[in-house]
Amino acid sequence: MKTLLLVFHSNTGGTRQMAEAAAQAAREAAAAEVRVRLLPAPEAGPEDVLAADGYLFATPETLAALSGPMKDFFDRCYYPALGRLNGRPYAAMICAGSDGTNAARQLARIATGWRLRPVAEPLILCTRAQTPEAILAPKTIPPEGLDRCAELGAALGAGLAMGIY
């Protein structure tokens, strides 16, 4: 059985909603053929990364970068997994206030170092939160945004199940 690992961090709930939508859709698309693991970044470690066959990384963009806990996940896992993941598929989801491209770029550089294979463009959902109050407030991702997350999760799950990835 193959494993799809979804690692996420969420400051205000938006990224968690995105990751949960993707995980649920991956489970439905892959049925009994792919094990879907949804782990918060602080709980995920090198053994989880090494045991997976594909990845979906979800992070908020914080100060135009990956969130601290997501960066910590990559810092803890990067060298133990280096040279051992070559060619495995991955995709990324970013919950951003306005842009999200720098966090996506950072994540892509890390994935390139691991020699992961991108199977989709980064999915960036913008909340348009621009004031300190709006940035810190709990987020609700609209249904159309969650649908996009679900499509990405379903594609990864089905791709692993069918042996495409």
N, C-alpha and C positions, 0 to 999 in steps of 0.2 A: 504494500500500500504506500502510495506517495503522500508527502506531507506538504501542505501550504502553510507557511508561517506568516502571520500578520502581526507585526510589531508596531505599536502606536504609543504616542504620548498625547495627552490632552490637558490643556490648562483650564479651559472653560466649557468643556463638554462637546464642542463642535467636532473635533477630530475623533473623539470616542464614537459619536454618532456615525461618522463616515466609516470608521473601521468596523463597527458592528453591522452596518448595512452591507458592506463588502463581504464580511465573514459569513453572514447568513446566506447571501446569494451564492457564495462559493460552495457552501455546504449543500444547498439545494441543487446546484448545477452538477456537482461531482458525486452526489449520492454516497454510496458506500466505497467508492474507489479512491477518494482522497481524504485524508485526515486534515481538518482545518483547525489550526491552533491560533487563538487570538491572545496575545500577551502584551501587557503594559511594558514599555521599554525598561523600567527599573527591574522587572522580573525576568526579562529575557537575557540569556547568556550565550556564550560560545557553543555550548552543547546543543542548544536549541537551533542555532544557526546551522551547525554542521549536520544536524539530523533532518533538516528540511530539504525539499526538492525544488521549492520555489518560494518567492517572498513578495509580500506587499508591505511597504513601509508607509506609515501615516504619521504626519507631524504637523503641529502648528508652525507657522512662521513667526518667530519671535525676534524682534529687532533686526529684521531682514536676514535671518539665519534659521538653521534648524533649532528647535527648542533644546534647552540644556539637557534634559533627561534623554532626549533622542540622541544627541551628540554623545552623551555618556555611554549609551548603549553601543554606539559604533566604536567609541574609544576602547571599551572593554572587550569587544568581540573582534575587532579588526585583525590584529596580529595572530590570535589563535586560529582564525579561519583563513588567513591569507594563503593563497595557493591551493586551497582545498574546495573552492566553490565554482571553479571555472566553468562558464557556460550555463549556469543555472539561471532560470528566468526570474525577472523581478519587475515590479511596477511601484509607483509612488503616488501618494495622495497628500496634498498640502492644504491646510485650512489657513487662509491668509486674511489679513485685514484689508489689504489693497492690491498686493502684487503677487507674492509667492514665488517668483522666479529665482531669487537667490537661494532660497531653501531648496528648491528643486535642483538647482545647479550644484549645490553642496552635496546633496544626496547622490546625484549622478556621478560626481567625482569619486565618492567613496565606493559606489557600486562598480565603477570602472576599475578601481584598484583591486577589488575582489574578483574582477573579470566576470561579473554578472552580465547577463544579456537582457537589455530592456525589451519588453514585449508590448509596451504601450507608452504613449506620451504621458508625462506627469499630469495627474488630474489636480488642478488647482481650483478650489472653491473660495471665492472672496466674500467675506462677511461685510465689508465696507466699514468696519469699526475703526474710527479714527481718533476719538477722544479717549483719554485715560479711562473714563467711566465706561464707555462702550467697549473698549478693548478688554477690560477686566470683567465685564458682565457675562453671565452664562449665555451660551449660544444655542440657537435652534437652527439646524440646517433645514432649508426648505425641501419639500418632497422631491422636486426636480433635481436638486443636488444629491440627495440620497439615492435617487434612481441612477444617477451617473456612477456613484460609488458601487452600487449593486451590480451594474453592468460590468464594471472592471473586475469585481470579485468573482462574478459568474464566469467571465472569460478566463481568468486565471485558473479557477477550479476545473472548468471543463477542459481547458487546454492540457492541464496536468493529467486529468483522467483519460483523455484520448491519446496521450503520448505525443502531442504536438510540441510540448515543451519538455 
